[in-house]
Amino acid sequence: MRKARTNAAFVAFACMSLYIVALARVSAQNSSSEPESFRKAVEAMRGSDLTAAGAGFEAAVKASPGFAPAHFNLGLVREEQGRFEEAVASLQKAIRLQPGMHGASLFLGIAYYRLNRFGPALSAVKKETATFPRDASAWMWQGVIELALDQPEEAAVALDKAASLAPNNVDILYHRGQAHLLVSKNSYEKMFKADPSSWRVHQVLAQANAQAERPLDAIVEYLEAIKLAPTQPGLHEELGSQYSSIAKPQEAETAFRRELEIDSHNVLARYKLAVLAIMQGDGARAKQEIETALKEKPNLRHADYNLGRAEMLLGEDEKALTHLQSAANSEKDPEVLQQTWFQLGIVYRRLHRMQEAQQAIATFQRMKNEQAEKSQGQLKKLRGQQDPEVAQPSNAEENP
């Protein structure tokens, strides 16, 4: 956990200087009687001259000991300089003089955090989030400190709030991801301890193996889970996907069909059966299964591409062209988009539209070359770990 704390501090402090300058500017604008030394210190802060800024704020504190912004900004400078005990003293003074000053409790909490005093740090930052509930940085730091206190569930709540306020902040997203990973880890550990022989344990292990691209290990775990819970919805569909990924279509089809016996509304199992039908050259069955699946879930991945492939098998090239053109305009997966242009080349040639066929194949080749350059031969092969929701070209398929 100590390493995580250090990373949290590094990530968040990278943006602190800009925040300090902004707060200093606000303090200066809101104070009509600040000493001259305070104004000069703010200018030094803007110029990133922390030494001059610190000296200026110290002078301002001596000249006007009741002027809260001077204590506040002196605390910010000392915090940026790594003089955290001094920062704590100055920020506490600012809060006593002006309770509820925006940012004061937040930076007091950060200073405590840097001193590994996590209890006081959390108390201070919670005051900030209570007073300023729209401050995403305060919520982020509450979550960071709760992580340091080994409270991932509470941290996840705070970081979810921060993410809702600043959805594109990469620091918040990083810490939020860490919190949720720990919540998941803790949940699985409790599950293993509660019932190590549960089918859920095997399912989790299977999913972990699948995500790590170890399909054979995943299959073993799914089979164990199915032994313990043979009619549990979803298990056979997940098993079938792993069989598809290692090019075992018969085993995959058996698993998908068993899934539909258990749950006739499992759209993905039906859709993946359609993809297998395309691989087996059965365009009629594939088309029927895809259209049935689309009635329940209209936005299935790669639907236009797969329907185009099915229509090609049926010899309905005009219909295939419509679907493939739609896929060329909407497909997000770069590998499927490549294959879309390849299939378009075939369809155009069948329709004797040779110039368009050549353009389609040229587009396919250009995209393939660009992707090859980026990945330097590390591409996920369409025939290796196959996506069970995408029909792959067959060896016997004609070349355009």
C-alpha positions as CSV (number, residue, x, y, z in Angstrom):
1,M,0.0,0.0,0.0
2,R,2.9,2.4,0.6
3,K,3.8,2.4,-3.0
4,A,0.2,3.3,-3.9
5,R,0.4,6.2,-1.5
6,T,3.6,7.5,-3.1
7,N,2.1,7.3,-6.6
8,A,-1.1,9.1,-5.4
9,A,1.0,12.0,-4.1
10,F,3.1,12.2,-7.3
11,V,0.1,12.2,-9.6
12,A,-1.9,14.8,-7.7
13,F,0.9,17.1,-6.9
14,A,1.8,17.4,-10.6
15,C,-1.1,19.8,-11.0
16,M,-0.9,21.5,-7.6
17,S,1.1,24.6,-8.6
18,L,-1.6,25.8,-11.0
19,Y,-4.2,25.3,-8.3
20,I,-2.1,27.2,-5.8
21,V,-1.7,30.2,-8.1
22,A,-5.4,30.2,-8.8
23,L,-6.3,30.2,-5.1
24,A,-3.7,32.9,-4.4
25,R,-5.3,35.0,-7.2
26,V,-8.8,34.5,-5.7
27,S,-7.6,35.4,-2.2
28,A,-6.0,38.6,-3.5
29,Q,-9.0,39.6,-5.5
30,N,-11.3,39.1,-2.6
31,S,-9.2,41.2,-0.1
32,S,-9.3,44.9,-0.4
33,S,-6.8,45.6,2.5
34,E,-4.0,43.1,1.9
35,P,-0.5,44.3,2.7
36,E,1.8,45.2,-0.2
37,S,4.1,42.3,0.7
38,F,1.1,40.0,0.1
39,R,0.5,41.3,-3.4
40,K,4.2,40.9,-4.3
41,A,4.2,37.4,-2.9
42,V,1.2,36.5,-5.1
43,E,3.1,37.8,-8.1
44,A,6.1,35.7,-7.1
45,M,3.8,32.7,-6.8
46,R,2.5,33.2,-10.3
47,G,6.1,33.3,-11.5
48,S,6.8,30.0,-9.6
49,D,9.4,31.7,-7.4
50,L,8.5,29.9,-4.2
51,T,11.4,31.3,-2.2
52,A,10.3,34.9,-2.8
53,A,6.6,34.0,-2.4
54,G,7.3,32.4,1.0
55,A,9.3,35.4,2.2
56,G,6.6,37.7,1.0
57,F,3.8,35.8,2.8
58,E,5.8,35.6,5.9
59,A,6.2,39.4,5.8
60,A,2.5,39.7,5.2
61,V,1.7,37.5,8.2
62,K,3.9,39.7,10.4
63,A,2.5,42.9,9.1
64,S,-1.2,41.7,9.4
65,P,-1.4,38.7,11.7
66,G,-5.2,38.6,11.4
67,F,-5.1,38.5,7.6
68,A,-6.3,34.9,6.8
69,P,-5.3,34.7,3.1
70,A,-1.6,35.4,4.0
71,H,-1.6,32.4,6.4
72,F,-3.4,30.3,3.8
73,N,-1.0,31.1,0.9
74,L,2.0,30.7,3.2
75,G,0.7,27.3,4.0
76,L,0.4,26.5,0.2
77,V,4.0,27.6,-0.4
78,R,5.4,25.6,2.5
79,E,3.4,22.6,1.2
80,E,4.8,22.9,-2.2
81,Q,8.3,23.2,-0.7
82,G,7.8,20.0,1.2
83,R,7.8,21.8,4.6
84,F,4.6,20.0,5.7
85,E,4.7,20.8,9.5
86,E,5.0,24.5,8.7
87,A,2.2,24.1,6.1
88,V,-0.1,22.5,8.7
89,A,0.5,25.4,11.2
90,S,-0.2,28.1,8.6
91,L,-3.3,26.4,7.2
92,Q,-4.7,25.8,10.7
93,K,-4.2,29.5,11.5
94,A,-6.0,30.5,8.3
95,I,-8.9,28.2,9.2
96,R,-9.2,29.7,12.7
97,L,-9.2,33.2,11.3
98,Q,-11.6,32.4,8.4
99,P,-13.6,29.2,8.9
100,G,-14.9,27.7,5.6
101,M,-12.1,29.3,3.4
102,H,-12.2,27.3,0.1
103,G,-9.2,25.0,-0.2
104,A,-7.8,25.5,3.3
105,S,-9.1,22.2,4.8
106,L,-8.2,20.4,1.5
107,F,-4.6,21.4,1.6
108,L,-4.4,20.9,5.3
109,G,-5.5,17.3,4.7
110,I,-2.9,16.9,1.9
111,A,-0.2,18.2,4.3
112,Y,-1.3,15.7,6.9
113,Y,-1.3,13.0,4.3
114,R,2.2,13.8,3.3
115,L,3.2,13.4,6.9
116,N,1.5,10.0,7.0
117,R,-1.0,11.2,9.5
118,F,-4.0,9.8,7.7
119,G,-6.6,10.2,10.4
120,P,-6.3,14.0,10.7
121,A,-5.9,14.1,6.9
122,L,-9.3,12.4,6.3
123,S,-11.0,14.6,8.9
124,A,-9.7,17.8,7.2
125,V,-10.6,16.7,3.7
126,K,-14.1,15.6,4.8
127,K,-14.7,19.1,6.0
128,E,-13.8,20.4,2.6
129,T,-16.1,18.0,0.8
130,A,-18.9,18.8,3.2
131,T,-18.5,22.5,2.7
132,F,-17.8,22.5,-1.0
133,P,-19.5,19.3,-2.4
134,R,-18.8,20.4,-6.0
135,D,-15.1,20.3,-5.6
136,A,-13.9,17.3,-7.5
137,S,-10.3,17.6,-6.2
138,A,-11.5,17.4,-2.7
139,W,-13.5,14.2,-3.4
140,M,-10.4,12.7,-5.1
141,W,-8.2,13.4,-2.1
142,Q,-10.8,12.0,0.2
143,G,-10.7,8.8,-1.8
144,V,-6.9,8.8,-2.0
145,I,-6.6,9.1,1.8
146,E,-9.2,6.4,2.4
147,L,-7.1,4.1,0.2
148,A,-4.1,4.8,2.4
149,L,-6.3,3.8,5.3
150,D,-7.2,0.5,3.6
151,Q,-10.8,1.6,3.2
152,P,-11.3,0.8,-0.5
153,E,-15.1,0.6,-0.3
154,E,-15.3,4.1,1.1
155,A,-12.7,5.3,-1.3
156,A,-14.7,4.0,-4.3
157,V,-17.7,6.0,-3.2
158,A,-15.6,9.3,-2.9
159,L,-13.9,8.7,-6.2
160,D,-17.1,7.9,-8.0
161,K,-18.4,11.3,-6.8
162,A,-15.2,12.9,-8.0
163,A,-15.5,11.3,-11.4
164,S,-19.1,12.4,-11.7
165,L,-17.9,16.0,-11.2
166,A,-14.9,15.7,-13.5
167,P,-15.4,12.8,-15.8
168,N,-12.3,13.3,-17.9
169,N,-9.8,13.9,-15.1
170,V,-7.2,11.2,-15.6
171,D,-5.9,11.4,-12.0
172,I,-9.4,10.8,-10.7
173,L,-9.9,8.0,-13.1
174,Y,-6.6,6.4,-12.1
175,H,-7.4,6.4,-8.4
176,R,-11.0,5.4,-9.0
177,G,-9.8,2.4,-11.0
178,Q,-7.4,1.4,-8.2
179,A,-10.2,1.6,-5.6
180,H,-12.6,-0.5,-7.6
181,L,-9.8,-3.1,-8.2
182,L,-9.2,-3.4,-4.5
183,V,-13.0,-3.7,-3.8
184,S,-13.2,-6.5,-6.3
185,K,-10.1,-8.2,-4.9
186,N,-11.5,-8.1,-1.4
187,S,-14.8,-9.3,-2.5
188,Y,-13.3,-12.3,-4.3
189,E,-11.1,-13.1,-1.3
190,K,-14.1,-13.1,1.0
191,M,-16.0,-15.3,-1.5
192,F,-13.1,-17.9,-1.6
193,K,-13.0,-18.0,2.2
194,A,-16.8,-18.3,2.6
195,D,-17.1,-21.2,0.2
196,P,-14.0,-22.4,-1.7
197,S,-16.0,-25.1,-3.5
198,S,-18.7,-22.7,-4.8
199,W,-19.3,-22.6,-8.6
200,R,-18.9,-18.9,-8.3
201,V,-15.2,-19.4,-7.4
202,H,-14.7,-21.4,-10.6
203,Q,-16.6,-18.8,-12.6
204,V,-14.4,-16.0,-11.3
205,L,-11.2,-18.0,-12.1
206,A,-12.5,-18.8,-15.5
207,Q,-13.2,-15.2,-16.2
208,A,-9.8,-14.2,-15.0
209,N,-8.2,-16.8,-17.3
210,A,-10.3,-15.6,-20.2
211,Q,-9.2,-12.0,-19.7
212,A,-5.6,-13.1,-19.5
213,E,-6.1,-14.9,-22.8
214,R,-5.7,-18.4,-21.3
215,P,-8.7,-20.0,-22.9
216,L,-7.7,-23.6,-22.1
217,D,-7.5,-22.8,-18.4
218,A,-10.7,-20.9,-18.7
219,I,-12.5,-23.9,-20.2
220,V,-11.4,-26.1,-17.4
221,E,-12.8,-23.7,-14.8
222,Y,-16.1,-23.2,-16.7
223,L,-16.5,-27.0,-16.9
224,E,-16.0,-27.2,-13.1
225,A,-18.5,-24.5,-12.5
226,I,-21.0,-26.2,-14.8
227,K,-20.6,-29.5,-12.9
228,L,-21.6,-27.6,-9.7
229,A,-24.4,-25.5,-11.3
230,P,-25.4,-27.2,-14.6
231,T,-28.5,-25.0,-15.2
232,Q,-26.9,-21.6,-14.2
233,P,-27.7,-19.1,-16.9
234,G,-24.6,-17.7,-18.6
235,L,-22.1,-20.4,-17.9
236,H,-22.6,-22.3,-21.1
237,E,-22.5,-19.2,-23.2
238,E,-19.2,-18.1,-21.6
239,L,-17.9,-21.7,-22.2
240,G,-18.9,-21.6,-25.8
241,S,-17.1,-18.3,-26.3
242,Q,-13.8,-19.9,-25.0
243,Y,-14.3,-22.8,-27.4
244,S,-14.8,-20.4,-30.2
245,S,-11.6,-18.6,-29.3
246,I,-9.5,-21.8,-29.8
247,A,-11.4,-22.7,-33.1
248,K,-13.4,-25.6,-31.7
249,P,-16.8,-24.8,-33.4
250,Q,-18.6,-28.1,-32.6
251,E,-17.9,-27.8,-28.9
252,A,-18.9,-24.1,-29.1
253,E,-22.1,-24.8,-30.8
254,T,-23.0,-27.5,-28.3
255,A,-22.4,-25.0,-25.4
256,F,-24.4,-22.2,-27.1
257,R,-27.4,-24.5,-27.8
258,R,-27.3,-25.8,-24.2
259,E,-27.4,-22.2,-23.0
260,L,-30.5,-21.5,-25.1
261,E,-32.2,-24.5,-23.6
262,I,-31.5,-23.0,-20.2
263,D,-32.3,-19.4,-21.2
264,S,-34.0,-18.9,-24.5
265,H,-33.6,-15.1,-24.2
266,N,-29.8,-15.2,-24.1
267,V,-29.2,-13.0,-27.1
268,L,-25.5,-13.4,-27.2
269,A,-25.6,-17.2,-27.3
270,R,-28.0,-17.0,-30.3
271,Y,-25.9,-14.4,-32.0
272,K,-22.7,-16.4,-31.6
273,L,-24.5,-19.5,-33.0
274,A,-25.2,-17.3,-36.1
275,V,-21.5,-16.5,-36.4
276,L,-20.7,-20.2,-36.2
277,A,-23.3,-20.9,-38.9
278,I,-21.5,-18.4,-41.2
279,M,-18.3,-20.2,-40.5
280,Q,-20.0,-23.4,-41.5
281,G,-21.4,-21.9,-44.7
282,D,-25.0,-21.9,-43.6
283,G,-26.2,-18.5,-44.6
284,A,-29.9,-19.1,-44.1
285,R,-29.5,-20.3,-40.5
286,A,-27.1,-17.5,-39.8
287,K,-29.5,-14.8,-41.1
288,Q,-32.4,-16.2,-39.2
289,E,-30.5,-16.3,-35.9
290,I,-29.1,-12.8,-36.4
291,E,-32.5,-11.3,-37.2
292,T,-34.0,-13.1,-34.2
293,A,-31.3,-11.8,-31.9
294,L,-31.6,-8.2,-33.3
295,K,-35.3,-8.2,-32.3
296,E,-34.3,-8.5,-28.7
297,K,-31.1,-6.4,-28.8
298,P,-31.0,-4.1,-31.8
299,N,-27.4,-2.8,-31.2
300,L,-25.4,-6.0,-31.4
301,R,-21.8,-5.6,-32.2
302,H,-20.8,-6.2,-35.9
303,A,-24.4,-6.9,-36.9
304,D,-24.1,-5.3,-40.3
305,Y,-20.8,-7.1,-41.1
306,N,-22.2,-10.5,-40.1
307,L,-25.5,-10.0,-41.9
308,G,-23.5,-9.0,-45.0
309,R,-21.5,-12.2,-44.7
310,A,-24.8,-14.2,-44.4
311,E,-26.3,-12.6,-47.4
312,M,-23.1,-13.3,-49.4
313,L,-23.5,-17.0,-48.6
314,L,-27.1,-16.9,-49.8
315,G,-26.0,-15.2,-53.1
316,E,-27.9,-12.0,-52.2
317,D,-25.1,-9.7,-53.2
318,E,-27.1,-6.5,-53.4
319,K,-28.4,-7.0,-49.8
320,A,-24.9,-8.0,-48.7
321,L,-23.6,-4.8,-50.2
322,T,-26.1,-2.7,-48.3
323,H,-25.1,-4.2,-44.9
324,L,-21.4,-4.1,-45.7
325,Q,-21.5,-0.4,-46.7
326,S,-23.3,0.3,-43.5
327,A,-20.6,-1.5,-41.6
328,A,-17.9,0.4,-43.4
329,N,-19.5,3.7,-42.1
330,S,-20.2,2.6,-38.6
331,E,-17.7,-0.2,-37.5
332,K,-15.4,0.8,-34.7
333,D,-13.2,-2.3,-34.5
334,P,-10.3,-1.7,-36.8
335,E,-9.8,-5.4,-37.6
336,V,-13.5,-6.0,-38.4
337,L,-13.4,-2.8,-40.5
338,Q,-10.5,-4.2,-42.5
339,Q,-12.4,-7.4,-43.2
340,T,-15.5,-5.3,-44.1
341,W,-13.5,-3.7,-46.9
342,F,-12.2,-7.0,-48.0
343,Q,-15.7,-8.5,-48.3
344,L,-16.8,-5.3,-50.1
345,G,-14.2,-6.0,-52.7
346,I,-15.6,-9.5,-53.2
347,V,-19.2,-8.3,-53.5
348,Y,-18.3,-5.4,-55.9
349,R,-16.5,-7.9,-58.1
350,R,-19.5,-10.3,-58.1
351,L,-21.6,-7.3,-59.1
352,H,-19.1,-6.5,-61.9
353,R,-18.3,-3.1,-60.3
354,M,-14.6,-3.6,-60.9
355,Q,-13.4,-0.1,-60.2
356,E,-15.2,-0.1,-56.8
357,A,-13.8,-3.6,-56.1
358,Q,-10.3,-2.3,-56.7
359,Q,-10.8,0.7,-54.5
360,A,-12.3,-1.5,-51.7
361,I,-9.3,-3.9,-51.8
362,A,-6.9,-0.9,-51.9
363,T,-8.6,0.5,-48.7
364,F,-8.3,-2.9,-47.1
365,Q,-4.6,-3.2,-47.9
366,R,-3.9,0.3,-46.7
367,M,-5.6,-0.2,-43.4
368,K,-3.8,-3.5,-43.0
369,N,-0.4,-2.0,-43.7
370,E,-1.1,0.9,-41.3
371,Q,-2.1,-1.4,-38.5
372,A,0.9,-3.6,-39.1
373,E,3.2,-0.7,-38.8
374,K,1.7,0.4,-35.6
375,S,1.8,-2.9,-33.9
376,Q,4.9,-4.3,-35.6
377,G,3.6,-7.7,-36.1
378,Q,1.8,-7.9,-32.7
379,L,-1.7,-7.9,-34.2
380,K,-4.4,-10.1,-32.8
381,K,-5.0,-12.6,-35.6
382,L,-8.5,-13.1,-36.9
383,R,-7.8,-16.8,-36.9
384,G,-6.1,-17.2,-33.6
385,Q,-8.0,-15.9,-30.6
386,Q,-11.2,-15.6,-32.5
387,D,-13.9,-13.2,-31.5
388,P,-17.1,-15.3,-31.2
389,E,-19.2,-12.4,-32.4
390,V,-17.3,-12.0,-35.7
391,A,-17.5,-14.4,-38.6
392,Q,-13.9,-15.1,-39.8
393,P,-13.0,-15.6,-43.5
394,S,-12.6,-19.3,-44.5
395,N,-9.6,-20.8,-46.3
396,A,-11.9,-21.7,-49.2
397,E,-13.2,-18.1,-49.6
398,E,-12.5,-16.6,-53.0
399,N,-10.0,-13.8,-53.3
400,P,-11.2,-10.6,-55.0
